[in-house]
Amino acid sequence: MIRAEGLSKSYWVHKRQHGMTAALRSLVRRKHEEVVALRDVSFRIEAGEKVGFLGPNGAGKTTLMKLLSGLLHPTAGRVEIDGFLPHRRDYAFLRRITMVMGNKSQLIWDLPPADTFEMIRAIYRVAPAEHARTMDELTELLDLAPLVHKPTRQLSLGERMRCELAATLIHQPTTLFLDEPTIGLDVSMQAALRDFVAAYNRRHNATILLTSHYMQDVLVICPRVIIINHGQLIYDGDLRAFVATIRPEKVVSFEWEGDGRPAGIERFGAVDWPAEGRPLVRVPQAAVLELVRLLMNETAASDLKIEDPPLDDVLREAFGQTRALAEPT
């Protein structure tokens, strides 16, 4: 469905020192430097897959999304989606894709969403009967009935995002580019949008490409992740396998009602024993069972929980490692 081979994107940007003298000098002789946003990125994605793109700010995630959707032309390499070259922006290709950006809006501010939906229907030449069926489905999935006839400016952020999603799906695309779709939303609305994306994927076998700084979005929606840092692909595969590679340990927490501390617990790994709250033990996976047996024999221990290390911490460590490798020695 999606094939990227040696995909690269770079920009030449004007560079000058601050101050009036430097500004005047730049009128005669401008200095430029090359900024590499992506370097030699290759991957393949099958139809119906749900893939998350992860990376710190400035890693190249949004640039990659824009290359895949045809908003940017690659400096080098090749990308193909369903047989199309995205940068050519063929009408048949545009009918197959959609892009949702959490910080962008396509709804007309002073008009109700229903008017925007009708305008988009005309742009994509969707037949009225087909449009009615699609809107019935989207209204049911996103609970739009109370919203579509209110002016957009009167809707809350969460309500606008539901209508934004509906607007991007009127032509029933088969590939969804979701760039920070839950930014600024509360927890309940984030969960609702995640449920909707999963339901749309099941109903239409749509390919989902997601970038988000909310790790829960990626954990719930995407079994596979592509991790990018400094414009380079550093991992492509199962998210939990990646976590196990960076942090091959489990975090065991428990309630403790005793006055002292259980003997011998330190030999299993690093222990965080806070003044208040649950003690935490970071323990290698092979020793988890033995630690649990020890704690279960302690009458003061209860409510054991075994978890993976926090994904935010794992990614922070991974990005730090790749940054150190990228810096000259």
C-alpha positions as CSV (number, residue, x, y, z in Angstrom):
1,M,0.0,0.0,0.0
2,I,2.8,2.5,1.0
3,R,6.4,2.1,0.0
4,A,9.2,4.6,0.8
5,E,12.7,4.0,-0.4
6,G,15.6,6.2,0.5
7,L,13.3,9.1,1.2
8,S,15.2,12.3,2.0
9,K,14.2,16.0,2.4
10,S,16.5,18.9,2.9
11,Y,16.1,22.7,2.8
12,W,18.5,25.6,2.1
13,V,17.9,28.3,4.7
14,H,19.3,31.8,4.9
15,K,21.7,32.2,7.8
16,R,23.1,35.5,9.2
17,Q,24.3,37.0,12.4
18,H,22.1,39.4,14.4
19,G,22.4,43.2,14.1
20,M,22.0,45.9,11.5
21,T,25.4,45.5,10.0
22,A,24.8,41.8,9.3
23,A,21.3,42.6,7.9
24,L,22.8,45.1,5.4
25,R,25.6,42.7,4.5
26,S,23.0,40.0,3.8
27,L,21.5,42.2,1.1
28,V,24.7,41.8,-1.0
29,R,26.0,38.4,0.1
30,R,23.6,35.9,1.6
31,K,24.9,32.8,3.4
32,H,22.9,29.7,3.3
33,E,23.1,26.3,5.1
34,E,21.5,23.0,4.4
35,V,19.0,21.7,6.9
36,V,18.3,18.0,6.6
37,A,14.8,17.1,7.8
38,L,14.8,13.5,6.6
39,R,17.7,11.3,5.6
40,D,17.4,7.9,3.7
41,V,14.2,6.7,5.3
42,S,12.8,3.4,3.9
43,F,9.7,1.3,5.0
44,R,6.7,-0.5,3.7
45,I,3.1,-0.4,5.1
46,E,0.4,-2.8,4.1
47,A,-3.3,-1.9,3.5
48,G,-5.3,-1.7,6.7
49,E,-2.2,-1.3,9.0
50,K,-2.1,1.1,11.9
51,V,1.3,2.7,12.3
52,G,2.5,5.3,14.7
53,F,5.3,7.7,13.9
54,L,7.2,8.7,17.1
55,G,10.0,11.1,17.7
56,P,10.9,14.3,19.6
57,N,10.0,17.8,18.3
58,G,12.0,18.5,15.1
59,A,12.7,14.8,14.4
60,G,11.0,14.9,11.0
61,K,7.6,13.3,11.7
62,T,5.5,16.1,10.2
63,T,7.9,16.4,7.2
64,L,7.4,12.7,6.6
65,M,3.7,13.0,6.8
66,K,3.7,15.9,4.2
67,L,5.9,13.8,1.9
68,L,3.6,10.9,2.1
69,S,0.5,13.0,1.5
70,G,2.1,14.9,-1.4
71,L,2.4,18.3,0.2
72,L,6.1,18.2,-0.2
73,H,8.4,16.9,-3.0
74,P,11.2,14.7,-1.8
75,T,14.8,15.8,-2.3
76,A,15.9,12.2,-2.9
77,G,14.3,8.8,-2.9
78,R,10.9,7.7,-3.9
79,V,7.5,7.2,-2.2
80,E,4.5,5.4,-3.7
81,I,1.0,5.1,-2.2
82,D,-1.4,2.6,-3.8
83,G,0.4,3.0,-7.1
84,F,0.5,6.8,-7.0
85,L,3.4,9.3,-6.6
86,P,2.0,11.6,-3.9
87,H,3.7,14.8,-5.1
88,R,1.9,14.7,-8.4
89,R,-1.4,15.2,-6.5
90,D,-3.5,13.2,-9.0
91,Y,-7.2,13.6,-8.4
92,A,-7.6,9.8,-8.0
93,F,-4.9,9.9,-5.3
94,L,-6.5,12.7,-3.4
95,R,-9.8,10.8,-3.4
96,R,-8.0,8.0,-1.5
97,I,-6.3,10.0,1.3
98,T,-7.1,12.6,4.0
99,M,-5.1,14.5,6.5
100,V,-6.1,15.7,10.0
101,M,-3.8,18.2,11.7
102,G,-4.7,19.0,15.3
103,N,-3.6,22.6,15.0
104,K,-5.3,23.3,11.6
105,S,-9.0,23.8,10.8
106,Q,-11.0,23.5,7.6
107,L,-14.4,24.3,9.1
108,I,-15.7,27.7,8.1
109,W,-15.8,29.7,11.3
110,D,-19.1,31.6,11.0
111,L,-21.0,28.8,9.3
112,P,-22.4,25.6,10.8
113,P,-20.4,22.4,10.0
114,A,-23.2,21.1,7.8
115,D,-22.4,23.9,5.3
116,T,-18.7,22.9,5.3
117,F,-19.7,19.3,4.8
118,E,-21.8,20.2,1.8
119,M,-19.0,22.2,0.3
120,I,-16.6,19.3,0.7
121,R,-19.1,17.0,-0.9
122,A,-19.2,19.2,-4.0
123,I,-15.4,19.4,-4.2
124,Y,-15.0,15.7,-4.1
125,R,-18.0,15.1,-6.4
126,V,-19.7,12.8,-3.9
127,A,-23.2,11.8,-5.0
128,P,-25.9,13.2,-2.7
129,A,-27.3,9.7,-1.9
130,E,-23.8,8.4,-1.0
131,H,-23.1,11.6,1.0
132,A,-26.3,11.1,3.0
133,R,-25.3,7.5,3.9
134,T,-21.8,8.6,4.9
135,M,-23.1,11.4,7.1
136,D,-25.5,9.0,8.8
137,E,-22.6,6.7,9.6
138,L,-20.4,9.6,10.8
139,T,-23.2,11.2,12.8
140,E,-23.7,7.9,14.6
141,L,-20.0,7.2,15.3
142,L,-19.1,10.8,16.4
143,D,-22.5,11.8,17.9
144,L,-22.8,14.9,15.6
145,A,-26.5,15.4,15.6
146,P,-26.5,18.2,18.2
147,L,-23.5,20.0,16.5
148,V,-23.9,20.2,12.8
149,H,-26.3,23.1,12.7
150,K,-24.5,25.4,15.2
151,P,-22.0,28.0,14.0
152,T,-18.5,26.6,14.3
153,R,-17.4,29.4,16.5
154,Q,-19.9,28.3,19.1
155,L,-18.5,24.8,19.4
156,S,-16.0,23.7,22.0
157,L,-12.6,22.4,21.0
158,G,-13.6,18.8,21.4
159,E,-16.8,19.4,19.4
160,R,-14.9,21.1,16.6
161,M,-12.4,18.2,16.4
162,R,-15.3,15.7,16.0
163,C,-16.6,17.8,13.1
164,E,-13.1,18.2,11.7
165,L,-12.8,14.4,11.6
166,A,-16.2,14.1,9.9
167,A,-15.2,16.7,7.3
168,T,-12.0,14.8,6.4
169,L,-13.9,11.5,5.9
170,I,-16.8,12.6,3.7
171,H,-15.2,11.1,0.6
172,Q,-14.4,7.8,2.6
173,P,-10.6,7.8,2.2
174,T,-8.7,4.6,2.5
175,T,-5.5,6.2,4.0
176,L,-5.7,8.5,7.0
177,F,-2.8,10.8,8.0
178,L,-3.4,11.9,11.5
179,D,-1.0,14.5,12.8
180,E,-1.6,15.3,16.5
181,P,-5.3,14.7,16.2
182,T,-6.0,14.8,20.0
183,I,-3.9,17.9,20.8
184,G,-5.6,20.1,23.4
185,L,-8.4,17.7,24.0
186,D,-9.4,16.4,27.5
187,V,-9.0,12.8,28.5
188,S,-12.5,11.7,27.7
189,M,-12.5,13.3,24.2
190,Q,-9.1,11.8,23.5
191,A,-10.5,8.3,24.3
192,A,-13.6,9.0,22.2
193,L,-11.5,9.9,19.1
194,R,-9.2,6.9,19.6
195,D,-12.3,4.7,19.7
196,F,-13.6,6.3,16.5
197,V,-10.3,5.9,14.6
198,A,-10.2,2.2,15.5
199,A,-13.9,1.7,14.5
200,Y,-13.2,3.4,11.1
201,N,-10.2,1.2,10.5
202,R,-12.3,-1.9,11.2
203,R,-15.3,-0.8,9.0
204,H,-13.2,0.3,5.9
205,N,-9.9,-1.5,6.3
206,A,-8.3,2.0,6.2
207,T,-4.6,2.5,6.6
208,I,-3.9,4.7,9.7
209,L,-0.7,6.8,10.0
210,L,-0.6,8.6,13.3
211,T,1.8,11.1,15.0
212,S,1.1,12.1,18.5
213,H,2.9,13.2,21.7
214,Y,0.2,11.5,23.7
215,M,1.7,8.0,24.2
216,Q,-1.7,6.6,25.0
217,D,-2.9,7.4,21.5
218,V,-0.1,5.3,20.0
219,L,-0.5,2.5,22.5
220,V,-4.2,2.1,21.9
221,I,-4.3,2.6,18.1
222,C,-1.0,1.4,16.7
223,P,0.6,-2.1,17.1
224,R,3.5,-1.0,14.9
225,V,5.6,2.1,15.3
226,I,8.3,3.9,13.2
227,I,10.6,5.9,15.4
228,I,12.5,8.8,13.9
229,N,15.2,11.0,15.4
230,H,17.4,13.6,13.7
231,G,15.6,12.8,10.5
232,Q,16.7,9.1,10.6
233,L,14.7,6.0,11.1
234,I,16.0,4.3,14.2
235,Y,13.3,1.6,14.7
236,D,10.4,0.0,12.8
237,G,8.4,-2.7,14.5
238,D,6.4,-3.7,17.5
239,L,6.3,-1.0,20.2
240,R,6.5,-3.4,23.2
241,A,9.6,-5.1,21.6
242,F,11.2,-1.7,21.3
243,V,10.5,-1.0,25.0
244,A,12.0,-4.4,25.9
245,T,15.2,-3.6,23.9
246,I,15.8,-0.2,25.6
247,R,14.5,-1.2,29.1
248,P,14.6,-5.0,29.5
249,E,12.9,-4.8,32.9
250,K,9.6,-4.7,34.6
251,V,8.3,-2.2,37.2
252,V,6.8,-4.0,40.2
253,S,4.8,-1.8,42.6
254,F,2.9,-2.8,45.7
255,E,1.1,-1.6,48.8
256,W,3.1,-1.9,52.0
257,E,1.5,-1.7,55.5
258,G,4.5,-2.8,57.6
259,D,6.8,-0.6,59.7
260,G,10.0,-1.9,58.2
261,R,11.0,-3.0,54.7
262,P,11.0,-6.5,53.3
263,A,14.5,-8.1,53.6
264,G,16.4,-8.9,50.5
265,I,14.3,-6.8,48.1
266,E,17.3,-4.7,47.0
267,R,19.1,-7.7,45.3
268,F,16.4,-7.7,42.6
269,G,17.0,-4.2,41.3
270,A,16.7,-0.5,42.0
271,V,14.1,0.2,44.6
272,D,12.2,3.5,45.0
273,W,10.8,3.7,48.5
274,P,8.9,7.0,48.7
275,A,7.8,8.6,52.0
276,E,4.2,8.3,50.7
277,G,2.8,6.1,47.9
278,R,3.6,2.7,46.5
279,P,7.2,1.4,46.6
280,L,8.6,0.6,43.1
281,V,11.1,-2.1,42.1
282,R,12.8,-2.1,38.7
283,V,13.6,-5.7,38.2
284,P,14.9,-7.8,35.2
285,Q,12.1,-9.8,33.6
286,A,13.7,-13.1,34.5
287,A,13.6,-12.3,38.2
288,V,10.0,-11.0,38.3
289,L,8.5,-14.3,39.5
290,E,11.0,-14.7,42.3
291,L,10.3,-11.1,43.5
292,V,6.6,-11.7,43.5
293,R,7.0,-14.8,45.5
294,L,9.0,-13.0,48.1
295,L,6.5,-10.2,48.4
296,M,3.5,-12.6,48.6
297,N,5.2,-14.2,51.6
298,E,5.3,-10.8,53.3
299,T,2.0,-10.3,55.2
300,A,2.5,-6.5,55.0
301,A,2.6,-6.5,51.2
302,S,-0.6,-6.4,49.1
303,D,-2.0,-5.2,45.7
304,L,1.0,-6.1,43.5
305,K,1.1,-4.6,40.1
306,I,3.6,-5.6,37.3
307,E,4.0,-3.0,34.4
308,D,6.3,-2.1,31.6
309,P,8.6,0.9,32.2
310,P,6.8,4.2,31.4
311,L,6.9,4.7,27.6
312,D,7.8,8.4,28.0
313,D,10.9,7.4,29.9
314,V,11.9,4.7,27.4
315,L,11.6,7.1,24.5
316,R,13.5,9.9,26.3
317,E,16.3,7.4,26.9
318,A,16.2,6.2,23.3
319,F,16.3,9.7,21.9
320,G,19.2,10.5,24.2
321,Q,21.2,7.6,22.9
322,T,20.7,8.5,19.2
323,R,21.5,12.1,20.0
324,A,24.8,11.0,21.5
325,L,25.6,8.9,18.5
326,A,24.8,11.8,16.1
327,E,27.1,14.3,17.9
328,P,30.7,14.5,16.8
329,T,33.4,13.3,19.2
